[in-house]
Amino acid sequence: SATSKFSGDIYISTDYKYGGCHTVSIPYEANAQWRLVSFDIFIGTGVNNTTGELLGYNANVTIQLNYSAAPLHSENFAILTWMGCYDNVIFHRVISGFVIQGGDFVNQAGTGGHAAKWYGYCNGQAQDSSDACAQSSWTMPDEADNGLTHNPGSLAMAKTNAPHTGGSQFYIVPSDSTPSHLDGVHTVFGTVTAGLDN
């Protein structure tokens, strides 16, 4: 039997997005106050042995972002989504009973991605200017002590063990998981409101 693969197009529920993962020169931050984000995902269930075609089904997941508790992370996620950075990005880390992780729009392997805009950090180190590093090293400050905890359906920022290293990778806590050891370490910034069972 084949290993399931998770991939798909992540898009703003209003069907309005910039399209293509590009830095834009307009003040998109002002327009990135979406509260709901919708994922159309393809869930692979096997491979056709004759054609090699991936078999599976489409599903939809809707997430509510929490701007009150995690304004920077919510904004970052909305901007990356709006810019199309998550289009056709796979969920590269799927661990039953733990997390479903994606968001590496650079390497699709958990080794790439970056923040949508300059938040004052290069690979976790505070810097005065975005000129201090390449855009590929832009990270953001942790907002992990915001009172939100890891429950089934939580959306949180993936990062390294070092503080302030989140960028674009995120994870969703599945319905059979409550990884409370991540509370206060990784920033929870949203929750799945529909489609968690997909």
Buried (B, 14 or more C-beta within 10 A) or exposed (E): EEEEBBBBBBBBBEEEBBEEBEEEEEEBEEEBEBBBBBBBBBBBEEBEEEEEEBEBEEBEBBBBBBBEBBBBBBBBBBBBBBBBBBBEBBBBBBEEEBBBBBBBBBEBEBEBBBBBBBBBBBBBBEBEEBEBBEEEBBBBBBBBEBEBBBBBBBBBBBBEEEBBBBBBBBBBBBEEBBBEEBBBBBBBBBBBBBBBEB
